[in-house]
Amino acid sequence: MEMMYIMELKQILSNHSAIALLGNKSTGKTMSMLTLLLNLKIDKPKVNIAVMGINAELEPYLKQHGIIILKSEMDILDLRLTNTLIFIDEIAMFFDSKASSKQEKKLARFFDRIEHQKCKVIIGTTREKYFNGLMCSRVTCAITKEVEYDSLVNGTWIKERIMAIVSPSDYRLEISPDTYFLVSKKGETTVECKVEYDAELDTKKSDIDFFGDRKDCEEKDENSDEFFCDNISEKYEVSYE
């Protein structure tokens, strides 16, 4: 496995058109991806980037940086966009990948249209076992945060690659919130990457902690004797959605 570093999204997109984004809830999936997208937009201003399923409070910040906000399911299903990088957060809201749902043809048309329109797509979800054999036949790369092994589908290349990564836990890929792994179906070397923290994308920075208000804790004197407040502020200084 290669050494950890900050990878630019354009490096990933140069070899892949359909990318999976997976991980447990509250592991920073959305925040990590939006950070990568914004960095790409800054580096390549002419690249068209569209997102759907994003927290509404983030929309003004994304629009300010030239990101297109999709509001209708038909924008995805009919896909009239061309030469656009599309990030769909919670793809399960639009497509059910289970064979019993009988949406295989619908999914196939969606991916075929992505290719026909010369678009690239990143699809994220927290739904367990969503990336089954059908989905893994379409996506060729996965950006993975911390994830439970039981939430992955047996016999898929995604589960095989993720379980091959060294982890301190026997039950999950256990990594820090500022880290993700890039695994590929194409036999590329698995890469451990860092992602920068952007407070503007942290929708949970004002959440109330178990032992009190986070803001109050952060404003405490650094020499305060209140154990829980000091340690929570230190431990959760970087909070990911």
Backbone bond lengths (Angstrom), bond angles and torsions (degrees), N, CA, C in turn:
res aa  C-N    CA-C-N  psi(-1)  N-CA   C-N-CA  omega(-1)  CA-C   N-CA-C  phi
1 M - - - 1.457 - - 1.518 109.90 -
2 E 1.338 116.14 137.19 1.451 120.36 -176.72 1.520 111.33 -71.96
3 M 1.336 116.53 163.20 1.447 122.02 178.94 1.529 110.36 -67.33
4 M 1.364 116.11 152.39 1.442 121.58 -178.38 1.525 111.00 -70.35
5 Y 1.338 117.11 138.47 1.443 120.86 175.66 1.519 109.27 -160.84
6 I 1.331 116.54 171.79 1.456 121.22 178.35 1.522 107.97 -86.92
7 M 1.323 116.20 114.30 1.467 121.00 -178.15 1.525 109.68 -98.10
8 E 1.303 117.08 135.62 1.447 121.72 176.77 1.524 109.23 -82.41
9 L 1.331 114.94 145.37 1.453 120.43 -176.63 1.522 112.01 -62.40
10 K 1.331 116.97 -31.64 1.468 119.35 -179.03 1.525 111.29 -64.18
11 Q 1.328 116.76 -26.86 1.459 119.68 176.48 1.525 110.64 -67.28
12 I 1.327 115.89 -37.61 1.462 120.84 179.45 1.524 110.39 -72.23
13 L 1.336 115.98 -45.15 1.463 120.97 -176.40 1.520 112.86 -68.43
14 S 1.312 117.59 -21.05 1.457 120.07 -179.69 1.525 111.88 -65.19
15 N 1.334 116.53 -22.76 1.466 120.32 -178.17 1.522 113.96 -116.58
16 H 1.352 117.03 -6.47 1.463 119.40 -174.56 1.524 111.03 -140.08
17 S 1.347 115.95 141.98 1.467 121.39 179.02 1.518 112.66 -109.03
18 A 1.317 117.35 -23.26 1.462 121.80 178.83 1.530 108.32 -128.51
19 I 1.324 115.63 115.98 1.464 121.46 -172.19 1.516 110.02 -123.56
20 A 1.308 116.59 137.12 1.467 122.15 176.62 1.525 109.52 -94.65
21 L 1.324 115.43 144.80 1.460 122.30 173.88 1.512 106.30 -125.48
22 L 1.327 117.37 115.33 1.452 119.01 -175.41 1.522 112.21 -138.60
23 G 1.322 114.11 159.41 1.453 121.22 -179.32 1.512 110.62 162.15
24 N 1.311 116.21 169.74 1.462 120.74 177.42 1.526 110.34 -69.40
25 K 1.320 116.05 168.73 1.457 120.71 174.56 1.523 109.65 -65.45
26 S 1.332 115.28 148.92 1.469 122.74 175.86 1.529 113.16 59.49
27 T 1.328 115.49 36.16 1.467 119.61 176.59 1.528 111.74 -111.88
28 G 1.328 117.00 7.17 1.457 120.49 176.03 1.512 114.97 86.13
29 K 1.336 118.30 22.93 1.462 120.46 -178.88 1.529 111.75 -60.22
30 T 1.342 114.64 -56.17 1.459 119.43 -176.52 1.517 111.37 -63.62
31 M 1.320 116.54 -44.37 1.456 120.23 -178.74 1.525 111.15 -62.94
32 S 1.305 116.80 -42.33 1.463 120.48 179.32 1.521 111.09 -61.91
33 M 1.343 116.12 -44.54 1.460 119.25 -178.53 1.518 111.62 -67.60
34 L 1.334 117.72 -42.72 1.461 119.75 179.34 1.530 111.16 -63.52
35 T 1.310 116.46 -35.85 1.464 120.09 176.46 1.521 110.37 -62.10
36 L 1.324 116.80 -44.52 1.465 120.96 178.02 1.523 111.45 -63.85
37 L 1.333 116.84 -39.61 1.461 120.97 179.88 1.532 111.52 -66.35
38 L 1.320 116.64 -43.07 1.456 120.62 179.65 1.531 111.36 -65.44
39 N 1.317 116.24 -39.76 1.468 119.88 177.10 1.528 110.87 -62.79
40 L 1.331 115.62 -38.41 1.462 120.25 177.58 1.526 110.72 -65.44
41 K 1.334 116.49 -41.95 1.471 121.00 -179.60 1.521 110.88 -64.36
42 I 1.314 116.80 -37.65 1.472 120.45 177.87 1.525 110.62 -66.68
43 D 1.336 115.17 -40.85 1.465 120.15 -178.41 1.523 112.45 -74.79
44 K 1.354 115.61 -36.45 1.462 121.85 -178.31 1.524 109.48 -129.48
45 P 1.339 118.20 78.11 1.473 122.63 -174.39 1.528 114.76 -57.08
46 K 1.322 117.21 -27.26 1.460 120.01 -176.43 1.532 113.09 -82.23
47 V 1.305 117.78 -7.17 1.469 120.90 178.99 1.530 109.55 -72.15
48 N 1.324 116.78 128.80 1.462 121.33 176.93 1.526 109.51 -81.29
49 I 1.325 116.17 124.27 1.466 121.30 179.78 1.519 108.60 -127.42
50 A 1.323 117.02 128.49 1.461 122.46 178.56 1.522 109.65 -127.33
51 V 1.331 115.73 144.64 1.464 120.18 -179.95 1.528 109.82 -131.30
52 M 1.320 115.21 153.17 1.466 120.12 177.16 1.517 109.26 -145.01
53 G 1.343 115.41 144.90 1.458 120.54 179.02 1.515 113.25 85.39
54 I 1.338 117.00 16.61 1.461 122.20 -177.58 1.526 110.46 -87.89
55 N 1.321 116.63 147.67 1.454 122.70 175.96 1.530 109.57 -52.19
56 A 1.335 116.39 130.08 1.463 121.71 -173.98 1.525 113.10 -58.81
57 E 1.321 117.53 -31.48 1.464 119.30 -177.71 1.530 112.79 -69.68
58 L 1.332 116.69 -14.59 1.462 120.23 178.46 1.526 112.59 -89.51
59 E 1.320 116.93 -13.99 1.455 120.69 -173.31 1.529 113.91 -59.37
60 P 1.342 120.07 -45.82 1.472 118.69 179.48 1.529 112.99 -58.74
61 Y 1.319 116.62 -39.95 1.468 120.98 -179.79 1.519 110.56 -66.06
62 L 1.329 116.91 -41.03 1.458 120.55 179.86 1.525 111.14 -69.10
63 K 1.334 116.65 -42.50 1.470 120.21 178.00 1.522 110.83 -61.11
64 Q 1.319 115.94 -38.48 1.456 121.25 179.26 1.519 111.76 -58.43
65 H 1.329 115.77 -28.36 1.465 120.95 -179.58 1.530 112.56 -100.64
66 G 1.328 116.47 15.22 1.459 119.81 173.25 1.515 115.11 83.91
67 I 1.326 117.76 16.76 1.464 120.88 178.05 1.524 109.55 -87.67
68 I 1.320 116.86 132.66 1.467 122.16 179.03 1.542 109.13 -81.15
69 I 1.323 116.73 132.94 1.461 121.63 177.91 1.524 108.75 -102.88
70 L 1.308 117.37 117.18 1.466 121.77 177.20 1.526 109.12 -88.83
71 K 1.342 116.28 135.16 1.460 120.79 -175.07 1.525 113.94 -115.12
72 S 1.310 116.80 -20.18 1.456 120.27 -174.67 1.523 111.65 -112.64
73 E 1.330 115.24 141.88 1.462 119.71 176.35 1.527 110.42 -61.30
74 M 1.327 116.39 -30.30 1.457 119.74 -178.47 1.521 111.59 -66.76
75 D 1.333 116.03 -25.51 1.468 118.56 175.83 1.519 110.34 -62.62
76 I 1.321 115.57 -28.72 1.464 120.98 179.27 1.517 110.75 -88.98
77 L 1.327 116.53 -46.81 1.459 120.28 -174.75 1.529 111.89 -69.20
78 D 1.330 117.73 -40.82 1.461 120.92 -179.64 1.525 112.11 -88.37
79 L 1.315 116.05 -23.63 1.463 123.95 174.99 1.523 114.00 40.45
80 R 1.313 114.54 80.72 1.460 120.00 176.95 1.525 111.49 -96.44
81 L 1.327 116.11 -0.99 1.460 119.98 177.13 1.525 109.88 -72.62
82 T 1.309 115.93 148.03 1.464 120.73 175.52 1.526 108.81 -131.03
83 N 1.328 114.80 151.04 1.471 121.00 177.95 1.530 111.75 46.91
84 T 1.316 115.08 48.74 1.466 120.73 -176.16 1.515 110.60 -129.61
85 L 1.320 115.94 141.43 1.449 122.00 172.02 1.524 106.99 -90.48
86 I 1.331 116.73 120.72 1.460 121.66 -175.35 1.522 110.08 -114.40
87 F 1.313 115.89 127.79 1.463 121.22 174.48 1.522 108.13 -111.91
88 I 1.336 116.62 117.00 1.461 122.22 177.72 1.518 108.07 -108.13
89 D 1.323 115.96 110.09 1.458 119.85 176.77 1.520 108.10 -85.34
90 E 1.318 116.56 131.35 1.462 123.16 -176.54 1.529 111.39 62.12
91 I 1.323 114.61 63.16 1.464 122.44 178.59 1.523 111.95 -58.91
92 A 1.338 117.13 -23.96 1.465 121.07 -178.38 1.520 112.18 -63.42
93 M 1.333 118.14 -18.45 1.468 121.04 176.71 1.527 111.34 -68.45
94 F 1.328 117.27 -21.79 1.456 121.22 -175.60 1.522 113.00 -109.30
95 F 1.322 116.31 -34.26 1.454 120.43 -177.48 1.521 110.17 -133.63
96 D 1.310 115.98 134.86 1.461 121.21 173.36 1.520 107.24 -101.07
97 S 1.325 116.17 121.49 1.467 119.22 -174.49 1.527 113.38 -85.16
98 K 1.341 117.91 -6.53 1.463 120.14 -178.95 1.526 110.25 -68.91
99 A 1.323 115.38 140.68 1.462 120.23 -179.55 1.525 111.38 -60.22
100 S 1.336 116.13 -33.37 1.464 120.47 -178.09 1.522 112.79 -66.06
101 S 1.328 117.25 -19.57 1.462 120.60 -179.43 1.529 111.94 -78.13
102 K 1.333 116.18 -14.37 1.461 122.79 179.39 1.535 111.87 58.46
103 Q 1.339 115.94 35.84 1.460 120.28 179.08 1.534 112.34 -107.63
104 E 1.338 115.71 15.49 1.461 118.81 -178.27 1.528 111.97 -58.33
105 K 1.338 116.82 -43.93 1.458 120.36 -179.16 1.521 111.05 -66.22
106 K 1.330 115.94 -37.23 1.463 120.91 178.61 1.523 110.32 -63.34
107 L 1.321 115.79 -43.13 1.463 120.71 178.09 1.523 111.34 -65.60
108 A 1.333 115.26 -42.91 1.471 119.72 -179.93 1.520 110.69 -60.64
109 R 1.339 117.24 -42.28 1.463 121.12 178.62 1.527 111.18 -63.55
110 F 1.334 114.92 -38.23 1.461 119.47 179.68 1.531 110.52 -61.52
111 F 1.325 116.98 -49.61 1.463 120.53 -179.27 1.531 111.82 -66.95
112 D 1.326 116.24 -37.68 1.463 119.53 177.85 1.522 110.57 -63.18
113 R 1.330 115.82 -39.30 1.465 119.68 -179.65 1.532 110.89 -69.56
114 I 1.307 116.93 -34.93 1.460 120.79 175.48 1.523 109.66 -55.86
115 E 1.317 115.83 -47.26 1.461 120.50 -179.17 1.529 111.01 -68.04
116 H 1.342 115.87 -41.83 1.466 120.12 -177.90 1.516 111.29 -63.44
117 Q 1.323 117.70 -37.12 1.462 122.52 -178.37 1.526 112.23 -85.63
118 K 1.322 115.69 6.20 1.469 121.97 179.82 1.532 112.06 56.30
119 C 1.330 114.26 40.08 1.463 120.76 177.30 1.525 109.36 -102.33
120 K 1.306 114.95 168.51 1.457 122.40 171.48 1.524 106.78 -126.84
121 V 1.327 116.71 147.11 1.459 119.46 -174.21 1.524 110.98 -133.75
122 I 1.316 114.64 140.69 1.461 122.67 173.26 1.513 106.47 -120.27
123 I 1.310 116.76 123.83 1.464 120.41 -175.35 1.526 110.08 -120.50
124 G 1.322 114.92 127.62 1.451 120.28 -178.49 1.521 111.83 -120.56
125 T 1.308 116.36 151.57 1.457 121.35 175.93 1.520 109.79 -165.25
126 T 1.332 115.22 153.84 1.464 120.52 172.84 1.524 110.65 -104.67
127 R 1.335 116.60 -0.50 1.464 119.72 -177.96 1.527 110.22 -66.66
128 E 1.310 115.78 129.60 1.462 121.05 -178.74 1.523 110.91 -64.94
129 K 1.311 114.93 140.33 1.465 123.87 174.68 1.529 112.82 59.76
130 Y 1.334 117.19 25.70 1.464 119.46 178.82 1.524 111.66 -70.91
131 F 1.329 115.33 -39.08 1.468 118.74 -178.43 1.532 108.99 -84.82
132 N 1.329 113.26 79.89 1.461 120.78 -179.80 1.526 110.19 -89.59
133 G 1.323 116.20 -165.00 1.457 119.79 -178.31 1.521 112.94 -59.06
134 L 1.351 115.92 -40.43 1.458 120.44 179.92 1.526 111.23 -62.62
135 M 1.342 116.79 -49.49 1.455 120.51 -178.04 1.531 111.28 -66.69
136 C 1.320 115.65 -38.54 1.468 119.37 -179.40 1.521 112.57 -71.02
137 S 1.325 117.14 -15.48 1.461 119.82 175.35 1.530 110.80 -79.64
138 R 1.340 116.48 -14.74 1.452 121.21 -177.97 1.530 113.13 -104.58
139 V 1.324 116.77 -41.64 1.466 119.01 178.42 1.528 108.73 -84.29
140 T 1.320 115.64 141.69 1.465 119.72 -177.21 1.525 112.52 -114.63
141 C 1.326 115.55 -0.12 1.457 120.04 -177.10 1.524 108.19 -151.85
142 A 1.321 117.06 148.06 1.462 120.64 178.51 1.523 110.46 -134.96
143 I 1.322 114.98 129.28 1.461 121.97 170.98 1.523 105.46 -97.16
144 T 1.313 116.85 115.43 1.452 119.39 -173.53 1.527 112.51 -121.02
145 K 1.318 113.12 133.62 1.454 121.54 172.93 1.531 106.99 -96.28
146 E 1.328 117.58 -161.99 1.467 119.54 177.13 1.524 108.99 -63.28
147 V 1.331 116.36 132.86 1.461 120.14 -175.08 1.519 110.52 -148.88
148 E 1.338 115.65 143.67 1.462 121.73 175.87 1.522 109.14 -76.36
149 Y 1.326 116.39 135.00 1.460 119.43 179.52 1.533 111.60 -63.11
150 D 1.339 117.18 -35.09 1.460 120.47 -178.28 1.524 113.09 -67.45
151 S 1.332 116.96 -15.39 1.463 119.69 179.68 1.523 111.57 -84.40
152 L 1.331 116.70 -6.24 1.460 121.90 180.00 1.518 110.38 -97.22
153 V 1.310 116.69 154.98 1.462 121.61 -175.51 1.522 110.63 -91.14
154 N 1.329 115.70 129.10 1.465 121.46 178.86 1.533 110.79 -60.42
155 G 1.307 115.61 142.94 1.460 120.99 175.66 1.514 115.11 84.27
156 T 1.332 117.75 1.26 1.465 120.15 179.13 1.524 110.22 -97.06
157 W 1.318 115.34 153.37 1.469 118.74 -179.75 1.528 111.12 -65.95
158 I 1.333 117.73 -29.09 1.470 120.09 179.38 1.520 110.83 -64.44
159 K 1.325 117.09 -47.20 1.463 119.21 179.76 1.525 110.86 -65.52
160 E 1.317 115.51 -40.07 1.469 119.70 179.95 1.524 111.39 -60.72
161 R 1.330 116.93 -45.32 1.464 120.61 -178.60 1.529 111.87 -69.45
162 I 1.333 116.65 -40.56 1.464 119.87 -177.52 1.522 111.16 -68.83
163 M 1.315 117.02 -40.96 1.463 119.82 -178.86 1.525 111.93 -70.60
164 A 1.322 116.88 -15.97 1.463 120.13 178.06 1.528 111.94 -80.77
165 I 1.347 117.00 -12.04 1.465 121.16 179.38 1.529 109.51 -78.02
166 V 1.305 116.77 134.94 1.466 121.44 179.34 1.532 109.48 -66.01
167 S 1.335 116.66 128.19 1.460 121.77 -179.31 1.519 109.67 -138.71
168 P 1.349 118.40 145.09 1.463 120.43 178.04 1.522 112.98 -69.57
169 S 1.330 117.03 -13.51 1.463 121.26 -179.66 1.524 110.96 -107.49
170 D 1.325 115.64 147.28 1.463 120.93 176.02 1.523 111.47 -86.60
171 Y 1.334 117.41 -9.47 1.456 121.21 -171.97 1.526 113.59 -112.83
172 R 1.321 116.87 -13.93 1.460 119.50 -177.70 1.522 110.29 -153.06
173 L 1.325 114.86 159.43 1.459 120.14 167.81 1.517 105.06 -79.18
174 E 1.307 117.22 107.13 1.458 122.50 -172.88 1.528 109.56 -103.42
175 I 1.334 115.41 112.45 1.462 120.50 -178.54 1.528 109.33 -140.19
176 S 1.317 116.82 164.74 1.463 121.31 -178.97 1.528 110.13 -75.56
177 P 1.352 117.41 157.78 1.474 121.09 -177.01 1.522 114.69 -62.15
178 D 1.338 117.75 -21.67 1.463 119.69 -178.28 1.523 112.11 -94.49
179 T 1.328 115.87 18.79 1.467 121.14 -175.54 1.522 110.21 -129.68
180 Y 1.326 116.32 148.10 1.459 121.17 168.95 1.525 108.36 -145.06
181 F 1.319 115.21 159.31 1.459 121.07 175.81 1.523 109.35 -110.39
182 L 1.298 115.30 143.00 1.457 122.07 175.46 1.521 108.24 -109.57
183 V 1.341 115.57 115.64 1.463 120.38 179.23 1.527 108.39 -118.67
184 S 1.310 115.92 148.17 1.456 120.07 -172.47 1.516 112.42 -132.22
185 K 1.318 114.93 145.87 1.463 122.17 175.61 1.518 110.81 -77.41
186 K 1.319 116.26 -20.11 1.463 121.76 -173.27 1.520 113.58 -85.25
187 G 1.317 116.57 8.70 1.452 118.85 177.43 1.507 114.48 83.75
188 E 1.329 117.33 10.39 1.453 120.54 177.98 1.524 110.03 -71.32
189 T 1.317 116.17 154.72 1.456 121.12 -179.45 1.525 110.57 -64.48
190 T 1.327 117.10 135.21 1.464 121.70 175.85 1.528 109.03 -66.11
191 V 1.330 115.57 134.53 1.465 120.77 -175.29 1.522 110.16 -123.08
192 E 1.313 116.51 134.70 1.465 122.53 173.90 1.520 107.93 -98.26
193 C 1.338 116.66 124.50 1.462 120.92 -173.34 1.524 111.73 -125.06
194 K 1.317 114.71 154.03 1.454 122.20 173.52 1.528 108.89 -100.50
195 V 1.327 116.21 150.20 1.448 120.81 175.31 1.525 108.60 -128.36
196 E 1.323 115.94 138.45 1.456 120.63 -177.07 1.528 111.18 -72.52
197 Y 1.330 116.20 153.25 1.456 121.94 177.68 1.523 109.68 -92.68
198 D 1.330 116.83 130.00 1.455 122.44 177.62 1.528 107.80 -122.89
199 A 1.326 117.01 109.96 1.467 121.42 -176.78 1.528 111.93 -60.01
200 E 1.326 117.06 -28.92 1.459 120.45 -179.22 1.527 112.15 -67.28
201 L 1.314 116.44 -20.72 1.465 121.01 -179.60 1.525 112.59 -100.08
202 D 1.316 116.54 -0.21 1.462 121.71 -177.52 1.524 109.47 -88.81
203 T 1.313 117.67 95.14 1.462 121.39 -178.04 1.523 112.49 -77.35
204 K 1.331 116.59 -3.91 1.463 119.82 -178.14 1.521 113.17 -112.70
205 K 1.317 116.56 7.95 1.463 118.68 -175.93 1.522 112.64 -67.29
206 S 1.328 117.51 -20.75 1.459 120.80 179.79 1.521 112.65 -103.79
207 D 1.329 116.74 6.98 1.464 119.99 179.33 1.524 111.01 -62.38
208 I 1.314 115.28 153.27 1.454 120.40 176.09 1.522 109.13 -82.63
209 D 1.327 116.69 127.60 1.451 121.11 178.09 1.531 110.37 -78.52
210 F 1.289 115.70 166.29 1.463 121.79 -178.82 1.525 111.85 -57.36
211 F 1.335 116.93 -36.24 1.459 121.31 -176.08 1.531 112.64 -102.10
212 G 1.329 117.98 11.27 1.453 118.93 177.28 1.502 112.39 142.77
213 D 1.322 115.62 -177.95 1.457 121.32 -177.74 1.523 110.94 -71.30
214 R 1.328 117.08 131.78 1.461 121.10 -176.61 1.517 111.64 -62.69
215 K 1.341 115.54 -42.69 1.458 118.76 -178.54 1.516 110.87 -60.40
216 D 1.349 116.72 -42.53 1.454 120.01 178.65 1.517 110.62 -60.59
217 C 1.321 115.89 -39.33 1.462 120.08 -179.35 1.523 110.43 -65.29
218 E 1.355 116.06 -43.39 1.453 118.85 -176.54 1.523 112.13 -68.22
219 E 1.370 116.47 -23.71 1.452 119.61 -179.34 1.518 112.84 -87.73
220 K 1.341 116.53 -4.20 1.459 120.11 178.53 1.520 110.45 -65.15
221 D 1.319 115.47 151.30 1.455 119.76 175.15 1.511 109.35 -61.63
222 E 1.337 116.80 137.76 1.462 120.53 -176.66 1.515 112.72 -61.55
223 N 1.338 118.17 -17.42 1.460 121.52 178.61 1.520 112.43 -98.19
224 S 1.345 116.09 11.92 1.459 119.97 -178.37 1.518 110.89 -58.69
225 D 1.344 114.88 148.65 1.462 120.04 179.60 1.519 112.15 -88.45
226 E 1.351 117.41 -2.91 1.457 119.08 -177.52 1.522 109.22 -75.50
227 F 1.309 115.85 101.80 1.462 122.61 -172.42 1.523 112.97 -56.55
228 F 1.351 116.07 -52.18 1.449 118.78 -173.97 1.521 111.99 -64.84
229 C 1.318 116.16 -41.91 1.459 119.67 -178.48 1.525 111.25 -62.33
230 D 1.322 116.43 -48.61 1.466 120.36 -178.78 1.511 111.34 -60.94
231 N 1.321 116.73 -44.59 1.464 119.76 -174.31 1.507 112.60 -74.84
232 I 1.327 118.25 -34.31 1.456 119.98 177.46 1.518 109.74 -66.72
233 S 1.323 116.18 -42.67 1.466 119.64 178.72 1.515 111.04 -59.41
234 E 1.309 116.25 -40.18 1.470 119.74 -178.46 1.515 111.06 -72.69
235 K 1.327 116.32 -43.53 1.457 120.34 -174.40 1.521 112.33 -71.25
236 Y 1.338 116.21 -35.47 1.452 118.99 -174.80 1.527 112.79 -111.83
237 E 1.306 115.37 29.23 1.455 119.54 178.37 1.513 110.83 -59.14
238 V 1.329 116.12 -38.45 1.461 120.46 174.68 1.512 107.55 -104.24
239 S 1.326 116.84 111.58 1.464 122.23 -176.87 1.513 109.31 -114.40
240 Y 1.308 116.37 134.16 1.463 121.08 -176.72 1.508 110.69 -119.30
241 E 1.322 113.44 147.02 1.464 119.05 177.57 1.517 109.41 -79.12
